Amino acid sequence: MNAPLFLNIRVRHVAKSRQFFDALGFPFNDHYSNEEAACMVINNNAYIMLLSPGFFGQHTHLPAANPLETAAAIVGIQRPNKEAVNKLVEKALFLGAQECRPMYDHGFMYGRTFSDPDGHIWEIFWMEAQQQQQQQQ
């Protein structure tokens, strides 16, 4: 199935979260954004919706987890090389993110992980194209 992915995450302040990710270089789709939600574009088929607590609550009957206290997901974003990984993570740290695990380098795969100001975990990684193709077969 090749369908667009919309990952919805709860943030304390939509405008502040949008400002953080905008400063990291992520574009936003204003057609799907307002004061309650911001649509961050990862690529042509993947989007992350930054939702206010109230708007997030309208989409589930379960209580929302506090990402500062629990980990429910790790959002992985692939970059084209190790330098791009480092550039993005260093900028995130400069903007207030926290590195939440040591860098890893397995030769064919390299990554760093940070938590954003809301506590969501982001793993930024590079993987060698040949290794990636073998895993998809």
Backbone as a chain_set.jsonl record, in Angstrom:
{"seq": "MNAPLFLNIRVRHVAKSRQFFDALGFPFNDHYSNEEAACMVINNNAYIMLLSPGFFGQHTHLPAANPLETAAAIVGIQRPNKEAVNKLVEKALFLGAQECRPMYDHGFMYGRTFSDPDGHIWEIFWMEAQQQQQQQQ", "coords": {"N": [[0.843, -1.174, 0.0], [0.644, 2.107, -0.922], [0.3, 4.885, 0.525], [-0.405, 8.179, 1.757], [1.078, 9.181, 4.873], [0.024, 10.367, 7.937], [1.142, 11.406, 10.85], [0.08, 12.053, 14.039], [0.855, 14.197, 16.659], [0.775, 15.302, 20.029], [1.256, 18.55, 21.162], [2.383, 21.126, 23.399], [2.203, 23.865, 22.735], [1.209, 24.925, 19.74], [2.168, 26.975, 17.995], [4.757, 27.504, 19.039], [5.98, 25.006, 18.75], [5.827, 24.715, 15.992], [7.506, 26.808, 15.248], [9.978, 25.859, 16.239], [10.42, 23.516, 14.618], [10.293, 24.658, 12.103], [12.567, 26.266, 12.195], [14.426, 24.247, 12.077], [14.282, 23.613, 9.467], [12.133, 22.28, 8.334], [9.419, 22.204, 6.111], [6.019, 23.534, 6.06], [2.587, 22.721, 5.514], [0.271, 24.929, 4.879], [-2.373, 24.68, 4.201], [-3.41, 22.642, 5.729], [-3.138, 23.604, 8.263], [-3.62, 25.512, 11.262], [-4.479, 27.525, 14.139], [-4.777, 25.455, 15.923], [-3.507, 23.258, 14.893], [-0.603, 22.18, 13.108], [0.746, 21.345, 10.044], [3.405, 19.551, 9.364], [5.72, 18.924, 6.851], [7.303, 16.035, 5.856], [8.013, 14.51, 3.632], [6.754, 13.974, 0.268], [4.853, 12.095, 0.91], [4.634, 11.826, 3.628], [3.689, 13.205, 6.683], [3.718, 15.204, 9.628], [1.517, 15.951, 12.073], [1.208, 18.552, 14.215], [-0.473, 18.878, 17.04], [-2.676, 20.781, 19.11], [-3.295, 20.349, 22.664], [-6.119, 20.214, 23.218], [-7.263, 19.777, 20.651], [-5.988, 17.417, 19.905], [-7.097, 15.729, 21.83], [-9.688, 15.476, 20.873], [-9.523, 13.478, 19.033], [-9.189, 11.002, 20.153], [-10.25, 8.562, 22.546], [-8.756, 7.896, 24.643], [-6.58, 8.747, 27.418], [-4.069, 11.242, 26.935], [-0.623, 10.58, 26.584], [2.171, 11.76, 28.471], [4.875, 12.949, 26.926], [7.18, 13.78, 28.174], [7.478, 12.128, 30.271], [6.959, 9.481, 29.523], [7.689, 7.138, 26.892], [6.2, 6.734, 23.873], [6.528, 6.501, 21.203], [9.085, 6.573, 18.672], [10.197, 8.804, 16.412], [11.557, 8.329, 13.351], [13.766, 9.745, 11.042], [15.242, 9.697, 7.969], [18.341, 10.838, 6.691], [20.477, 12.105, 4.044], [23.248, 11.645, 4.457], [25.94, 11.243, 6.877], [26.868, 13.738, 7.69], [24.655, 15.376, 7.26], [22.932, 14.342, 9.161], [24.273, 15.042, 11.542], [24.268, 17.855, 11.274], [21.502, 18.523, 11.395], [20.8, 17.521, 13.96], [22.568, 18.922, 15.654], [21.641, 21.518, 15.24], [19.059, 21.259, 16.267], [19.684, 20.79, 18.965], [20.86, 23.23, 19.597], [18.588, 24.785, 19.439], [17.204, 24.054, 21.678], [16.526, 21.375, 22.077], [17.124, 18.101, 23.557], [19.793, 15.848, 23.63], [19.197, 12.46, 23.685], [20.266, 9.939, 23.731], [23.361, 8.204, 23.233], [25.315, 8.865, 20.257], [25.283, 6.557, 17.517], [27.164, 4.298, 15.486], [27.142, 2.035, 13.096], [28.594, 1.416, 10.916], [27.236, 0.733, 8.333], [25.067, 2.146, 9.061], [24.159, 5.101, 10.729], [23.414, 7.194, 13.462], [21.674, 9.67, 15.447], [19.923, 10.796, 18.351], [17.33, 12.835, 19.589], [15.297, 14.626, 21.978], [12.522, 16.657, 21.486], [11.385, 20.019, 22.446], [8.864, 19.397, 23.537], [9.202, 16.845, 24.395], [9.014, 14.686, 22.665], [10.526, 11.983, 20.912], [13.075, 11.912, 18.528], [14.721, 10.221, 16.053], [17.386, 10.687, 14.105], [18.818, 9.586, 11.214], [21.245, 7.971, 9.046], [21.458, 5.637, 6.433], [23.235, 3.233, 4.631], [22.704, 2.917, 1.173], [22.801, 0.387, -0.214], [22.553, -1.491, 1.879], [20.024, -0.786, 2.777], [18.452, -1.467, 0.565], [18.77, -4.251, 0.558], [17.443, -4.905, 2.914], [14.835, -4.361, 2.219], [14.124, -6.347, 0.518]], "CA": [[0.0, 0.0, 0.0], [1.384, 3.365, -0.994], [-0.654, 5.917, 0.923], [0.2, 9.193, 2.632], [1.094, 8.937, 6.31], [-0.145, 11.532, 8.799], [1.39, 11.069, 12.244], [-0.428, 13.126, 14.891], [1.457, 14.256, 17.987], [0.271, 16.363, 20.903], [2.27, 19.521, 21.593], [1.812, 22.088, 24.34], [1.931, 25.124, 22.037], [1.38, 24.691, 18.308], [3.015, 28.005, 17.389], [6.144, 27.315, 19.478], [6.478, 23.785, 18.12], [6.029, 25.015, 14.572], [8.695, 27.654, 15.169], [11.132, 24.976, 16.444], [10.652, 22.673, 13.45], [10.563, 25.562, 10.983], [13.979, 26.645, 12.321], [15.206, 23.083, 11.658], [14.206, 23.512, 8.015], [10.984, 21.52, 7.853], [8.337, 23.036, 5.574], [4.67, 23.291, 6.567], [1.488, 22.858, 4.573], [-0.684, 25.824, 5.532], [-3.74, 24.243, 3.9], [-3.826, 21.775, 6.832], [-2.642, 24.213, 9.496], [-4.316, 26.648, 11.86], [-3.974, 27.735, 15.498], [-4.901, 24.203, 16.668], [-2.727, 22.195, 14.249], [0.361, 22.576, 12.084], [1.073, 20.187, 9.217], [4.825, 19.546, 9.007], [5.969, 18.056, 5.699], [8.537, 15.251, 5.881], [8.211, 14.33, 2.193], [5.471, 14.024, -0.449], [3.927, 11.089, 1.416], [4.705, 11.717, 5.088], [3.414, 14.473, 7.353], [3.527, 15.125, 11.065], [0.566, 16.953, 12.533], [1.463, 19.046, 15.562], [-1.833, 19.204, 17.491], [-2.861, 21.332, 20.456], [-3.864, 19.333, 23.558], [-7.566, 20.087, 23.041], [-7.562, 19.19, 19.346], [-5.54, 16.029, 19.985], [-8.079, 15.013, 22.636], [-10.895, 15.22, 20.084], [-9.276, 12.365, 18.124], [-9.002, 9.75, 20.877], [-10.99, 8.414, 23.802], [-7.767, 7.553, 25.665], [-5.816, 9.89, 27.923], [-2.824, 11.487, 26.212], [0.615, 10.335, 27.33], [3.065, 12.892, 28.61], [6.155, 12.49, 26.37], [8.281, 14.114, 29.08], [7.526, 11.073, 31.28], [6.856, 8.16, 28.912], [7.989, 7.064, 25.458], [5.195, 5.963, 23.154], [7.002, 6.32, 19.831], [10.309, 7.246, 18.248], [10.022, 9.212, 15.013], [12.824, 8.211, 12.635], [13.843, 10.47, 9.77], [16.498, 9.41, 7.3], [19.046, 11.936, 6.027], [21.282, 11.538, 2.955], [24.605, 11.298, 4.861], [26.239, 11.478, 8.288], [26.991, 15.172, 7.914], [23.293, 15.919, 7.352], [22.434, 13.915, 10.475], [24.897, 15.893, 12.554], [23.819, 19.244, 11.099], [20.135, 18.643, 11.898], [20.761, 17.305, 15.403], [23.247, 20.048, 16.311], [20.737, 22.672, 15.191], [17.989, 20.974, 17.233], [20.236, 21.0, 20.308], [21.009, 24.679, 19.744], [17.251, 25.355, 19.599], [16.608, 23.653, 22.946], [16.304, 19.936, 22.198], [18.065, 17.386, 24.409], [20.243, 14.575, 23.077], [18.686, 11.51, 24.676], [21.05, 8.709, 23.741], [24.626, 8.444, 22.534], [25.397, 8.62, 18.827], [25.704, 5.2, 17.177], [27.718, 4.139, 14.143], [27.284, 0.607, 12.789], [29.229, 1.316, 9.604], [26.214, 0.914, 7.303], [23.991, 2.973, 9.621], [24.65, 6.086, 11.693], [22.279, 7.965, 13.947], [21.646, 10.432, 16.7], [18.551, 10.894, 18.829], [17.059, 13.949, 20.496], [13.902, 14.88, 22.334], [12.162, 18.046, 21.196], [10.942, 20.712, 23.665], [7.683, 18.751, 24.107], [9.588, 15.533, 24.885], [8.92, 13.643, 21.635], [11.838, 11.468, 20.557], [13.361, 11.941, 17.089], [15.961, 9.553, 15.675], [17.828, 11.156, 12.797], [19.786, 8.559, 10.845], [21.667, 7.713, 7.676], [21.683, 4.219, 6.191], [23.827, 2.961, 3.323], [21.665, 2.537, 0.216], [22.857, -1.039, -0.487], [21.995, -2.176, 3.048], [18.6, -0.489, 2.792], [17.825, -2.26, -0.495], [18.748, -5.646, 0.996], [16.42, -5.057, 3.937], [13.514, -4.257, 1.601], [13.856, -7.566, -0.292]], "C": [[0.891, 1.24, 0.0], [0.401, 4.497, -0.73], [0.04, 6.94, 1.803], [0.063, 8.819, 4.105], [0.968, 10.275, 7.026], [0.012, 11.049, 10.232], [0.958, 12.265, 13.077], [0.255, 13.074, 16.251], [0.925, 15.473, 18.727], [1.426, 17.254, 21.318], [1.601, 20.533, 22.511], [1.38, 23.371, 23.652], [2.234, 24.939, 20.559], [2.34, 25.703, 17.696], [4.483, 27.827, 17.777], [6.756, 26.072, 18.84], [6.737, 24.015, 16.633], [7.291, 25.858, 14.387], [9.968, 26.812, 15.313], [11.436, 24.184, 15.175], [10.886, 23.493, 12.183], [12.042, 25.972, 11.004], [14.906, 25.483, 11.951], [15.152, 22.875, 10.148], [13.049, 22.697, 7.473], [9.924, 22.469, 7.299], [6.993, 22.644, 6.193], [3.658, 23.495, 5.465], [0.406, 23.682, 5.27], [-2.137, 25.459, 5.242], [-4.298, 23.392, 5.037], [-3.38, 22.323, 8.18], [-3.544, 25.353, 9.951], [-3.777, 26.822, 13.285], [-4.025, 26.465, 16.346], [-4.025, 23.082, 16.11], [-1.771, 22.8, 13.23], [0.81, 21.31, 11.359], [2.517, 20.297, 8.725], [5.06, 18.512, 7.91], [7.318, 17.364, 5.87], [8.956, 14.954, 4.446], [6.832, 14.32, 1.542], [4.436, 13.035, 0.064], [3.921, 10.955, 2.927], [4.604, 13.097, 5.725], [3.308, 14.217, 8.853], [2.639, 16.293, 11.473], [0.884, 17.289, 13.984], [0.132, 19.58, 16.086], [-1.828, 19.781, 18.9], [-3.465, 20.245, 21.347], [-5.372, 19.125, 23.345], [-7.941, 19.411, 21.74], [-7.144, 17.724, 19.31], [-6.586, 15.195, 20.726], [-9.366, 14.703, 21.901], [-10.756, 13.986, 19.198], [-9.062, 11.028, 18.825], [-9.86, 9.744, 22.14], [-10.048, 8.081, 24.958], [-7.078, 8.805, 26.193], [-4.506, 10.02, 27.141], [-1.631, 11.222, 27.122], [1.411, 11.627, 27.413], [4.435, 12.46, 28.097], [7.368, 12.897, 27.202], [8.479, 13.022, 30.135], [7.515, 9.666, 30.708], [7.216, 8.241, 27.44], [6.941, 6.179, 24.802], [5.639, 5.667, 21.73], [8.334, 7.029, 19.656], [10.129, 7.543, 16.769], [11.389, 9.187, 14.347], [12.753, 8.937, 11.309], [15.223, 10.227, 9.181], [17.043, 10.659, 6.608], [20.012, 11.33, 5.017], [22.707, 11.129, 3.336], [24.799, 11.649, 6.335], [26.308, 12.969, 8.605], [25.614, 15.824, 8.062], [22.638, 15.543, 8.678], [22.962, 14.864, 11.538], [24.405, 17.329, 12.476], [22.426, 19.442, 11.688], [20.091, 18.513, 13.415], [21.441, 18.455, 16.143], [22.364, 21.288, 16.321], [19.595, 22.479, 16.19], [18.467, 21.223, 18.655], [20.406, 22.486, 20.587], [19.659, 25.342, 20.029], [16.535, 24.882, 20.867], [16.277, 22.185, 23.091], [17.367, 19.335, 23.112], [18.481, 16.093, 23.709], [19.9, 13.503, 24.093], [19.29, 10.115, 24.584], [22.329, 8.974, 22.973], [24.503, 8.165, 21.028], [25.775, 7.155, 18.609], [26.199, 5.18, 15.744], [27.987, 2.665, 13.924], [27.973, 0.39, 11.445], [28.24, 1.59, 8.487], [25.08, 1.832, 7.758], [24.561, 3.841, 10.732], [23.459, 6.889, 12.184], [22.522, 8.682, 15.25], [20.182, 10.664, 17.06], [18.412, 12.078, 19.775], [15.594, 13.97, 20.864], [13.644, 16.365, 22.105], [11.671, 18.726, 22.48], [9.682, 20.129, 24.31], [7.987, 17.358, 24.639], [9.493, 14.41, 23.874], [10.326, 13.269, 21.171], [11.964, 11.376, 19.039], [14.706, 11.269, 16.855], [16.291, 9.978, 14.251], [18.954, 10.227, 12.38], [20.124, 8.595, 9.364], [21.866, 6.212, 7.563], [22.21, 4.058, 4.771], [22.764, 2.401, 2.384], [21.647, 1.039, -0.054], [22.243, -1.84, 0.649], [20.487, -1.984, 3.097], [17.871, -1.321, 1.74], [17.737, -3.717, -0.1], [17.663, -5.87, 2.039], [15.017, -5.026, 3.339], [13.16, -5.491, 0.805], [13.368, -8.697, 0.555]], "O": [[1.782, 1.381, 0.838], [-0.246, 5.001, -1.648], [0.98, 6.601, 2.522], [-0.929, 8.224, 4.524], [1.723, 11.207, 6.749], [-0.864, 10.371, 10.769], [1.425, 13.38, 12.843], [0.242, 12.041, 16.919], [0.662, 16.522, 18.139], [2.46, 16.766, 21.775], [0.397, 20.769, 22.414], [0.312, 23.908, 23.947], [3.396, 24.81, 20.174], [3.24, 25.32, 16.949], [5.364, 27.983, 16.931], [7.919, 26.086, 18.437], [7.745, 23.563, 16.089], [8.057, 25.627, 13.451], [10.935, 27.031, 14.583], [12.574, 24.178, 14.704], [11.608, 23.054, 11.287], [12.691, 26.02, 9.958], [16.049, 25.71, 11.554], [15.892, 22.053, 9.608], [12.985, 22.445, 6.27], [9.57, 23.445, 7.96], [6.851, 21.567, 6.772], [3.841, 24.338, 4.586], [-0.292, 23.179, 6.151], [-3.037, 25.887, 5.964], [-5.502, 23.404, 5.293], [-3.26, 21.565, 9.143], [-4.146, 26.057, 9.141], [-2.706, 26.301, 13.595], [-3.377, 26.404, 17.391], [-3.821, 22.067, 16.776], [-2.083, 23.795, 12.577], [1.203, 20.328, 11.989], [2.81, 21.041, 7.79], [4.645, 17.36, 8.035], [8.349, 18.022, 6.012], [10.121, 15.128, 4.087], [5.839, 14.628, 2.202], [3.264, 13.122, -0.303], [3.268, 10.059, 3.461], [5.325, 14.026, 5.361], [2.865, 13.154, 9.287], [2.967, 17.458, 11.248], [0.836, 16.428, 14.863], [-0.341, 20.62, 15.628], [-1.08, 19.332, 19.768], [-4.086, 19.312, 20.837], [-5.841, 17.987, 23.298], [-8.835, 18.566, 21.714], [-7.853, 16.885, 18.754], [-6.92, 14.089, 20.3], [-10.071, 13.761, 22.265], [-11.751, 13.493, 18.667], [-8.784, 10.025, 18.168], [-10.151, 10.791, 22.718], [-10.475, 7.993, 26.109], [-7.0, 9.814, 25.492], [-3.913, 9.019, 26.739], [-1.638, 11.599, 28.294], [1.328, 12.48, 26.529], [5.108, 11.674, 28.764], [8.472, 12.409, 26.959], [9.507, 12.983, 30.811], [8.017, 8.742, 31.348], [7.066, 9.29, 26.813], [6.814, 5.003, 25.144], [5.183, 4.7, 21.12], [8.665, 7.959, 20.391], [9.93, 6.63, 15.967], [12.282, 9.94, 14.733], [11.802, 8.77, 10.545], [16.242, 10.513, 9.811], [16.292, 11.433, 6.015], [20.339, 10.148, 5.121], [23.325, 10.344, 2.617], [23.937, 12.268, 6.959], [25.859, 13.406, 9.664], [25.431, 16.717, 8.889], [21.882, 16.329, 9.249], [22.2, 15.419, 12.331], [24.153, 17.955, 13.506], [22.188, 20.416, 12.402], [19.424, 19.3, 14.086], [20.929, 18.913, 17.165], [22.343, 22.028, 17.305], [19.205, 23.422, 16.878], [17.741, 21.801, 19.464], [20.127, 22.947, 21.694], [19.585, 26.329, 20.761], [15.39, 25.264, 21.109], [15.787, 21.777, 24.144], [18.379, 19.971, 23.407], [17.631, 15.33, 23.25], [20.278, 13.624, 25.258], [18.86, 9.206, 25.294], [22.374, 9.882, 22.143], [23.697, 7.342, 20.596], [26.501, 6.574, 19.415], [25.725, 5.936, 14.895], [28.93, 2.104, 14.482], [27.932, -0.713, 10.901], [28.383, 2.577, 7.765], [24.241, 2.244, 6.957], [25.343, 3.381, 11.564], [22.578, 7.23, 11.394], [23.421, 8.362, 16.027], [19.315, 10.72, 16.187], [19.254, 12.3, 20.645], [14.752, 13.409, 20.162], [14.45, 17.216, 22.484], [11.554, 18.061, 23.51], [9.448, 20.34, 25.5], [7.128, 16.743, 25.271], [9.856, 13.277, 24.189], [11.202, 14.125, 21.052], [11.091, 10.841, 18.356], [15.72, 11.703, 17.401], [15.56, 9.665, 13.312], [19.94, 10.086, 13.103], [19.398, 9.164, 8.548], [22.382, 5.58, 8.484], [21.698, 4.667, 3.831], [22.009, 1.507, 2.764], [20.564, 0.456, -0.121], [21.484, -2.777, 0.401], [19.752, -2.916, 3.421], [16.781, -1.827, 2.003], [16.733, -4.369, -0.387], [17.026, -6.923, 2.046], [14.097, -5.615, 3.909], [11.997, -5.67, 0.445], [13.098, -9.782, 0.04]]}, "num_chains": 1, "name": "protein.A"}
